[in-house]
Amino acid sequence: MTSVLQTEPEFKTQESVKAQEFDMNFLNEQEEKGKRDIPEMGRLSTPKPIMHLGSSTEFQRPSPESSNVPKSRRHSRMGNSSSMGLFKPSTGLNVRHRPMTGAEPPVNRPMTAVRGAGYTSSHGGRRTPFDPLHEGAQSTNISELQKDDSPEERIRQQEAKIMQLIEEACVAQAEGENKVALTKAKEASNKERSLIRMQEQSGMGDHHNIDLTYAVLFTLANQYAANELYTEALNTYQMITKNRMFSNAYRLKVNMGNIYFKQGQYQKAVKMFRMALDQVPSSQKCLRIKIMHNIAMVFIQTGQLEEALGGLEYIMSEAPSHRAGLHLVACCRATEDRERMRAAFSLLLAVPLDVEDEEKYHLEQDSPEDALIAKAIQDDDLHKYETKRRQDAEYCILTAAKLIAPFVEDNFSSGYDWCVNAVKNSEYARLAANLEINKAVMHLKEDQLNEAIQALKIYEKDSNIVVSAAVNLSFIYYLQGDFDNALKYAEIVKKVDVKDANAYVNYGACLLEKGQMEEAVSAFEKALEYDPVHFEAIYNLGIALKRAGHYDEAMDCYQRFSGSLALLPEVAYQTADTLALLGDGDAAVDAFHRLLGLRSSDAAALKKLGELCDRLGDRRQAHHWYSEVHVKATVLYHLGLDQVSAQSKKTL
């Protein structure tokens, strides 16, 4: 009999419910296992997530193993929570065996508010840094992200290049490379025009940096002027002054006036200076005074002394300076007005020096702290500025005194006495001794040697100018041929710590006349330590070395001269004579020929050249040079020998 297959009832028993729970747990375990086994895919191939009811909202992926889990008929009919409309059909490609690509493995998806954010000690068996924003997964280079190719950025870069070229031009001019500076300025001008076109093309023409244009044009004009391209410089300055957008452009008319002054166009120079003066506000007093000084200098150049005197007197009453005082004294000297000369010199002496005491820069101080401070500030910029200002003041005062001393009184001696007294009553009293030295020099120029000696002996024991007095006394006695007294005063270099090259030159010259060659060489070398380009020291050192038999060293001294110094007859003669002593006859003959090109009738050179040709065996050429100079007895002797030799040959 056939059995009838009975179906199970539709209701569930307690056991079936337990089995159902067992099946659900098993399915969840299989899905979790599949999730660990399936490798994560890239961002573009991430499947839709499957959510489990009652579990965390962590995103999951379907597992292939989940399809192999046995299900009851209720499962197959109704489905479980993992198969209710959220499953994405598979494409048939096994995800586990997908080919690997070169992309970096993706990071975790962003977390939600359900799960706490923070550092996790481990993840998948490896440690990962805390990176909630997933910045580590970005493969884009930071510099590429920051790279901005916008018109604004390109304009900023172009402006930076232009400013760099302007700075390079200024540095090159300061270093004396005017051509390089002009090239840099032209390049900056070209780039600035390119910048304007770039801004117009980008629709940013209204935002142009007008100050940059001013800097470019101003630098270009300065470089034109530095390279003596005055026409181009004036055109560039006019381009700036005619543009009302440039503030303070009126000051550049002073530069234009200076260019006209260099060109000798004095009327245009005065016009530019006056135009600039009219536009300078009264609050800028210093600038106005400087422009007025320029106008006065143009008047002096054109011979309009009264106008120049009026301007300089106003300057000395408002903002006195040493240069303006010197120019005022020069104008008064040109007018030969004694009263004005005295008044102008008094105004010059009344100008304050405004520098601190020089004693603070001396290394010999009472306390070690002051000595360290003095050593630290010995060569600083402030000391250099004060030294330059002091030297300029001394130059102006001494020059003014030398200008007016022969005219303020009936004779120059009385005039110097008046100047010395005026200086002694001012803050520049230390310059009075220098004026006395100048007075002695004036006596020398007038061939009044005794008066010069008496004037210098007054200050023979004055510690401030003892060196200057001794050097000048030594020089005077040397000119008189009194080498004993000359050496006596020249030996001041042994008694006092002298740092004057002239003192050692005089001392060496006295030793040279005494025949003390080695000591003379040492004295000249000491002079060159204080002044490496001292002409007399180098020349006398060569003579001393030549007399001592050191011909090579002497030749090195004469070869140090170049340019116009090498063409001096004295240098040319010593060079030729030293070459002859070295045995280089051909070079010596050429050197003497060059000397005769400078002095064609020099008897000593002709005699030396004749002797040199005679030594080389060229009797005919020697006779020619001897016949050119026949005033010396030795030359007549050589000519007589030549005549006797010629007669003997005829007799034979």
C-alpha positions in Angstrom: 0.0 0.0 0.0 1.1 3.3 -0.8 2.0 5.4 2.1 0.9 8.9 2.2 3.5 11.4 2.9 2.3 13.7 5.6 3.4 17.2 5.8 4.6 18.9 8.9 2.1 21.2 10.6 2.4 24.8 9.9 3.0 25.8 13.5 6.4 25.4 15.2 7.2 23.4 18.2 9.7 24.4 20.8 12.4 22.2 19.3 11.9 23.7 15.9 12.3 27.1 17.3 15.5 26.1 18.9 16.7 24.7 15.7 15.8 27.9 14.0 17.8 29.9 16.5 20.8 27.5 16.0 20.6 28.0 12.3 20.6 31.8 12.7 23.7 31.8 14.8 25.5 29.5 12.5 24.6 31.7 9.6 25.9 34.8 11.4 29.2 33.0 12.1 29.6 32.0 8.5 29.0 35.5 7.3 31.5 36.9 9.8 34.1 34.3 8.6 33.4 35.3 5.0 33.8 38.9 5.8 37.3 38.2 7.1 38.3 36.1 4.1 37.1 38.4 1.4 39.8 41.0 0.6 38.7 44.6 0.5 38.2 46.2 -2.8 38.9 49.7 -4.1 36.6 52.6 -3.7 35.1 52.2 -7.2 34.1 48.6 -6.7 32.6 48.6 -3.2 29.4 46.5 -3.1 26.3 47.6 -1.3 26.4 46.7 2.4 24.3 44.1 4.1 22.9 45.1 7.5 22.1 42.7 10.3 19.1 43.6 12.5 20.0 43.8 16.1 23.7 44.1 15.4 26.1 47.0 15.0 25.7 49.2 12.0 29.2 48.4 10.8 29.3 48.0 7.0 29.6 44.3 5.8 30.0 42.5 2.5 28.2 39.4 1.4 30.1 36.2 1.9 29.9 33.4 -0.7 29.9 30.8 2.1 26.6 32.2 3.3 24.8 30.6 0.3 25.9 27.1 1.4 24.3 27.3 4.8 21.4 24.8 5.1 18.1 26.5 5.6 14.7 25.2 6.7 11.7 25.5 4.5 10.8 28.6 6.4 14.1 30.0 5.6 13.7 29.2 2.0 10.3 30.7 1.9 10.5 33.8 4.0 14.3 34.3 4.0 16.3 35.5 6.9 17.5 38.9 7.8 20.5 38.6 5.5 18.5 38.1 2.3 15.7 40.5 2.6 15.9 42.8 -0.4 19.4 44.2 0.5 21.5 41.7 -1.4 23.2 42.7 -4.6 23.2 40.0 -7.3 26.7 38.7 -8.0 28.4 39.2 -11.3 29.8 35.6 -11.4 33.4 36.8 -10.7 34.9 35.3 -7.7 36.0 38.3 -5.6 38.6 36.3 -3.8 40.5 35.7 -7.0 40.4 39.1 -8.6 43.7 40.2 -10.1 45.8 42.7 -8.0 46.2 46.3 -9.2 48.8 49.0 -8.5 46.4 51.0 -6.4 47.0 51.4 -2.7 44.9 49.2 -0.4 41.9 51.3 0.8 41.4 52.3 4.3 38.4 51.9 6.5 35.2 53.6 5.6 34.2 56.6 7.6 32.8 55.7 11.0 29.3 56.7 12.2 28.1 58.1 15.4 27.1 54.7 16.7 30.7 53.6 17.1 33.0 55.6 19.3 35.8 57.4 17.5 39.3 57.2 18.8 42.5 55.2 18.8 42.3 51.5 18.4 45.1 49.3 19.7 44.9 46.8 16.9 43.1 46.4 13.6 43.3 43.2 11.7 46.5 42.1 13.3 48.5 45.3 12.5 48.8 48.7 14.1 47.5 51.8 12.3 47.8 55.4 13.4 44.8 57.5 14.4 43.5 58.9 11.1 39.8 59.6 11.3 39.9 61.9 8.2 41.8 59.3 6.2 44.4 61.8 5.1 47.1 59.1 4.9 45.3 57.4 2.0 45.7 60.5 -0.2 48.4 59.8 -2.7 48.3 63.4 -4.0 51.5 65.4 -3.3 51.0 68.3 -0.9 53.1 70.6 -3.1 50.9 69.7 -6.1 47.8 70.6 -4.0 49.3 73.9 -3.0 50.5 74.7 -6.5 48.5 77.7 -7.7 48.6 78.5 -11.4 46.1 81.3 -11.1 46.7 84.7 -12.7 47.1 86.3 -9.3 49.9 83.9 -8.4 51.7 84.4 -11.7 51.5 88.2 -11.3 53.0 87.9 -7.8 55.8 85.8 -9.0 56.6 88.3 -11.8 56.6 91.1 -9.3 59.1 89.2 -7.1 61.4 88.7 -10.1 61.3 92.4 -10.9 62.2 93.4 -7.4 65.0 90.9 -7.4 66.4 92.4 -10.6 66.2 95.9 -9.1 68.1 94.8 -6.0 70.8 93.1 -8.1 71.2 96.3 -10.2 71.7 98.4 -7.0 74.2 95.9 -5.6 76.1 95.9 -8.9 76.3 99.7 -9.0 77.6 99.8 -5.4 80.3 97.4 -6.4 81.3 99.6 -9.4 79.9 97.3 -12.1 77.9 99.9 -13.9 77.4 97.9 -17.1 76.0 94.9 -15.2 73.7 97.2 -13.2 72.4 98.8 -16.4 71.7 95.3 -17.9 69.8 94.3 -14.8 67.8 97.5 -14.9 66.8 97.0 -18.5 65.8 93.5 -17.8 63.6 94.6 -15.0 62.0 97.2 -17.2 61.2 94.6 -19.9 59.6 92.3 -17.3 57.6 95.1 -15.9 56.1 95.8 -19.3 55.3 92.1 -19.6 53.6 92.3 -16.2 51.4 95.1 -17.4 50.3 93.1 -20.5 49.7 90.0 -18.3 47.5 92.1 -16.0 45.5 93.5 -18.9 44.9 90.1 -20.4 43.7 88.8 -17.0 41.4 91.8 -16.5 43.4 93.0 -13.6 44.8 96.2 -15.1 43.2 98.4 -12.4 45.2 96.6 -9.7 48.7 97.4 -11.1 51.4 98.2 -8.5 52.3 101.8 -9.4 55.1 101.8 -6.8 56.8 99.0 -8.7 56.7 100.9 -11.9 58.2 103.9 -10.2 61.0 101.8 -8.7 61.8 100.2 -12.1 61.9 103.6 -14.0 63.9 105.3 -11.2 66.5 102.5 -11.1 66.8 102.5 -14.9 67.3 106.3 -15.0 70.0 106.0 -12.3 71.9 103.3 -14.2 71.7 105.4 -17.4 73.2 108.3 -15.5 75.9 106.1 -13.9 76.9 104.9 -17.4 77.0 108.5 -18.7 74.0 107.9 -21.0 72.6 111.3 -20.1 70.1 111.6 -22.9 68.4 108.3 -22.0 68.5 109.2 -18.3 66.8 112.5 -18.9 64.1 110.9 -21.0 63.4 108.4 -18.3 63.3 111.0 -15.5 60.9 113.1 -17.6 58.7 110.0 -18.0 58.4 109.9 -14.2 58.0 113.6 -13.5 55.2 114.0 -16.1 53.2 111.2 -14.6 51.0 112.7 -11.8 50.4 109.2 -10.3 53.9 109.2 -8.9 54.2 110.9 -5.6 57.3 112.9 -4.8 58.4 112.9 -8.4 59.5 116.5 -8.1 62.6 115.4 -6.3 63.9 113.8 -9.4 64.3 117.2 -11.0 67.3 117.6 -8.7 68.8 114.5 -10.5 68.0 116.1 -13.8 69.7 119.3 -12.7 72.8 117.4 -11.7 72.9 115.8 -15.2 72.6 119.2 -16.9 75.4 120.5 -14.6 77.7 117.6 -15.7 76.8 118.4 -19.3 77.7 122.0 -18.8 74.2 123.3 -19.4 74.1 125.5 -16.4 71.0 127.5 -17.2 68.9 124.3 -17.5 70.5 123.0 -14.3 69.4 126.2 -12.4 65.9 125.9 -13.9 65.5 122.3 -12.7 66.9 123.1 -9.3 64.5 126.0 -8.9 61.5 124.0 -10.1 62.4 121.3 -7.5 62.8 124.0 -4.8 59.4 125.5 -5.6 57.7 122.1 -5.2 59.5 121.1 -2.0 57.3 122.0 1.1 58.7 124.3 3.7 58.6 121.4 6.2 61.4 119.7 4.4 64.0 122.2 5.4 67.1 120.0 4.9 66.2 119.2 1.3 65.5 122.8 0.5 68.9 123.8 1.9 70.7 121.2 -0.2 68.9 122.3 -3.4 69.9 125.9 -2.6 73.5 124.8 -2.2 73.4 123.2 -5.6 72.0 126.5 -7.1 74.9 128.4 -5.4 77.4 126.0 -6.9 76.0 126.6 -10.4 76.3 130.4 -9.8 80.0 129.9 -8.8 80.6 127.9 -12.0 79.0 130.7 -14.1 80.8 133.5 -12.3 77.7 134.9 -10.7 79.5 135.4 -7.4 77.1 137.8 -5.7 74.2 135.5 -6.2 76.2 132.6 -4.9 77.3 134.6 -1.9 73.7 135.5 -1.1 72.6 131.9 -1.2 75.6 130.6 0.8 75.2 133.2 3.5 71.6 132.2 3.9 72.6 128.6 4.2 75.2 129.4 6.8 72.6 131.3 8.8 69.9 128.6 8.6 71.8 125.2 8.5 75.5 125.8 8.5 77.9 123.1 7.3 81.6 122.8 6.6 81.3 122.4 2.9 79.0 125.4 2.6 81.4 127.4 4.7 84.4 126.5 2.5 82.5 127.5 -0.6 81.5 130.8 1.0 85.2 131.4 1.9 86.2 130.6 -1.7 83.6 133.1 -3.1 84.9 135.8 -0.7 88.4 135.0 -1.8 87.4 135.4 -5.4 85.9 138.8 -4.7 89.1 139.8 -2.7 87.0 141.3 0.1 89.0 141.0 3.3 86.1 141.7 5.7 84.0 139.1 4.0 86.8 136.6 4.1 87.3 137.1 7.8 83.5 136.9 8.5 83.2 133.8 6.3 86.1 132.1 8.0 84.6 132.9 11.4 81.3 131.3 10.3 83.1 128.2 9.2 84.8 127.9 12.6 81.5 128.3 14.3 80.0 125.1 12.7 79.8 122.4 15.4 81.5 119.1 14.7 78.8 117.1 16.5 81.0 114.0 17.1 82.0 112.3 20.3 85.5 112.5 21.8 88.1 110.4 20.1 89.5 109.2 23.4 86.8 106.6 23.9 88.2 104.7 20.9 91.7 104.5 22.3 92.6 100.9 23.3 94.5 102.2 26.4 91.8 102.7 29.0 91.8 102.8 32.7 89.5 99.8 33.2 89.6 96.5 31.4 85.9 96.9 30.6 86.5 100.2 28.8 89.3 98.6 26.9 87.1 95.8 25.7 84.4 98.3 24.7 87.0 100.4 22.8 88.3 97.3 21.0 84.7 96.3 20.0 83.8 99.7 18.6 87.2 100.4 17.0 86.0 99.7 13.5 82.2 100.0 13.7 80.2 102.1 11.3 79.6 104.9 13.8 83.4 105.3 14.3 84.0 105.3 10.6 81.3 108.0 10.1 82.7 110.2 12.9 86.2 109.8 11.5 85.0 110.8 8.0 83.1 113.8 9.4 86.1 114.9 11.4 88.5 114.6 8.4 86.1 116.5 6.2 85.8 119.3 8.8 89.6 119.5 9.1 90.1 119.6 5.4 87.6 122.4 5.0 89.1 124.5 7.7 92.7 124.0 6.7 91.9 124.6 3.0 90.0 127.8 3.8 92.9 129.1 5.9 95.4 128.4 3.2 93.1 130.3 0.7 92.7 133.5 2.7 96.0 133.6 4.7 98.0 135.5 2.1 95.2 138.0 1.6 93.6 138.8 5.0 96.7 140.7 6.0 99.5 142.5 4.2 101.7 139.4 4.0 101.1 135.7 4.2 103.0 135.4 7.5 100.7 137.9 9.2 97.7 136.3 7.5 98.6 132.8 8.9 99.1 134.3 12.3 95.5 135.7 12.2 94.1 132.4 11.0 96.0 130.5 13.8 94.6 132.8 16.4 91.1 132.4 15.0 91.4 128.6 15.1 92.9 128.6 18.6 89.8 130.4 19.9 87.4 127.8 18.4 86.7 124.1 19.1 89.2 123.2 16.4 92.2 124.5 18.4 94.1 121.3 17.7 94.4 122.4 14.0 96.4 125.5 14.9 99.6 123.5 14.9 98.8 122.1 11.5 98.5 125.7 10.3 101.9 126.5 11.6 103.3 123.5 9.6 101.6 124.9 6.5 103.1 128.3 7.3 106.6 126.7 7.3 105.8 125.0 4.0 104.9 128.3 2.5 108.3 129.7 3.7 109.8 126.8 1.8 107.9 127.6 -1.4 109.2 131.2 -1.0 112.8 129.8 -0.6 112.9 131.2 3.0 114.5 128.2 4.6 115.7 129.9 7.7 112.1 131.2 8.5 110.8 127.7 7.8 113.2 126.2 10.2 112.4 128.7 12.9 108.7 128.1 12.5 109.1 124.4 12.8 111.5 124.5 15.8 108.8 126.2 17.8 106.8 123.0 17.7 109.9 120.7 18.0 108.8 119.6 21.5 105.1 119.8 21.1 103.9 116.2 21.5 100.9 116.7 19.3 102.8 117.7 16.1 106.4 116.7 17.0 106.4 114.1 14.2 105.2 116.5 11.6 107.6 119.2 12.6 110.5 116.7 12.7 109.6 115.2 9.3 109.5 118.7 7.7 112.8 119.8 9.4 114.5 116.6 8.2 113.2 117.4 4.7 114.5 121.0 4.8 118.0 119.9 6.0 118.1 117.2 3.4 117.4 119.8 0.7 120.2 121.9 2.1 122.6 119.0 2.0 123.0 118.9 5.7 122.5 115.1 6.0 123.7 115.0 9.7 120.9 117.3 10.9 118.5 115.6 8.4 119.2 112.2 9.9 119.0 113.7 13.4 115.4 114.8 12.9 114.5 111.8 10.8 115.4 109.5 13.7 112.2 110.6 15.4 110.7 107.3 14.1 112.9 105.5 16.6 111.8 107.6 19.6 108.1 107.8 18.9 105.6 105.2 17.7 105.2 106.8 14.2 102.7 105.4 11.7 103.5 107.9 9.0 105.0 106.6 5.7 106.6 110.0 5.0 108.6 109.9 8.2 110.1 106.5 7.2 110.8 107.6 3.7 112.8 110.6 4.9 114.6 108.4 7.4 115.5 105.9 4.6 116.7 108.6 2.3 119.1 109.9 4.9 120.4 106.4 5.6 120.8 106.0 1.8 123.0 109.1 1.6 125.0 107.8 4.6 125.7 104.5 2.7 123.7 102.3 5.2 121.9 100.3 2.6 120.5 97.5 4.7 119.0 100.0 7.2 117.6 102.1 4.4 116.0 99.0 2.9 114.3 98.3 6.2 113.1 101.9 6.5 111.5 101.8 3.1 109.9 98.5 3.7 108.5 99.9 7.0 107.0 102.8 5.0 105.3 100.4 2.6 103.7 98.7 5.5 101.7 101.9 6.3 101.2 102.9 2.6 101.7 100.0 0.2 101.4 102.2 -2.9 103.7 105.1 -1.7 105.6 106.1 -4.8 108.7 107.5 -3.2 109.0 104.5 -0.9 108.9 102.0 -3.8 111.3 104.1 -6.0 113.8 104.6 -3.2 113.6 100.9 -2.2 114.5 100.0 -5.7 117.6 102.3 -5.6 118.7 100.9 -2.2 118.3 97.3 -3.4 120.2 98.1 -6.6 123.1 99.7 -4.7 123.1 96.7 -2.3 123.5 94.3 -5.3 120.0 92.8 -5.1 119.2 93.5 -8.8 116.3 91.0 -9.0 114.5 92.6 -6.0 115.2 96.1 -7.4 113.7 95.1 -10.8 110.6 93.8 -9.0 110.2 97.3 -7.4 110.3 99.1 -10.7 107.9 96.6 -12.3 105.3 97.6 -9.8 104.8 100.9 -11.6 102.2 100.9 -14.3 100.4 103.4 -16.4 101.7 107.0 -16.3 104.1 106.2 -13.5 105.9 103.7 -15.6 106.4 106.5 -18.2 108.2 108.8 -15.8 111.8 109.3 -17.1 113.3 108.5 -13.7 111.5 105.1 -13.5 112.4 104.3 -17.1 116.1 105.1 -16.5 116.2 103.0 -13.4 114.5 100.1 -15.2 116.9 100.2 -18.1 120.0 100.5 -15.8 118.8 97.6 -13.7 118.3 95.4 -16.8 121.9 96.3 -17.8 123.2 95.2 -14.4 121.3 92.0 -14.7 123.1 91.2 -18.0 120.1 91.4 -20.3 121.7 93.7 -22.8 119.0 93.6 -25.5 116.2 94.4 -23.1 118.3 97.2 -21.6 118.9 98.7 -25.1 115.2 98.6 -25.7 114.5 100.3 -22.4 117.0 103.0 -23.1 115.4 103.6 -26.5 112.0 104.1 -24.7 113.7 106.5 -22.4 115.1 108.5 -25.3 111.5 108.6 -26.6 110.7 110.5 -23.4 113.8 112.6 -23.2 115.7 112.6 -26.5 118.6 114.8 -25.3 119.3 113.2 -21.9 123.1 113.1 -21.7 123.1 110.4 -19.1 120.8 108.1 -21.1 122.9 108.6 -24.3 126.1 107.9 -22.4 124.6 104.7 -20.9 123.3 103.5 -24.2 126.7 104.1 -25.8 128.5 102.2 -23.1 126.0 99.3 -23.4 126.5 99.1 -27.2 130.3 99.2 -26.7 130.0 96.3 -24.2 127.9 94.3 -26.7 130.6 94.8 -29.4 128.7 97.2 -31.6 131.4 99.9 -31.8 129.7 101.7 -34.7 126.4 102.1 -32.8 128.3 103.1 -29.7 130.2 105.8 -31.6 126.8 107.1 -32.9 125.4 107.5 -29.4 128.7 109.0 -28.1 128.7 111.6 -30.8 125.2 112.6 -29.7 126.5 113.7 -26.3 130.0 115.2 -26.3 129.8 117.5 -23.3 131.1 115.0 -20.8 134.8 114.2 -20.4 134.2 110.5 -20.3 132.4 110.7 -23.6 135.2 112.8 -25.2 137.6 110.1 -24.0 135.6 107.4 -25.8 135.4 109.5 -28.9 139.2 110.0 -28.8 139.8 106.2 -28.4 137.6 105.6 -31.5 139.6 108.2 -33.5 142.9 106.6 -32.5 141.6 103.2 -33.4 140.5 104.4 -36.8 143.9 106.1 -37.5 145.7 102.9 -36.5 143.7 100.8 -39.0 144.5 103.3 -41.8 148.3 103.2 -40.9 148.2 99.4 -41.0 
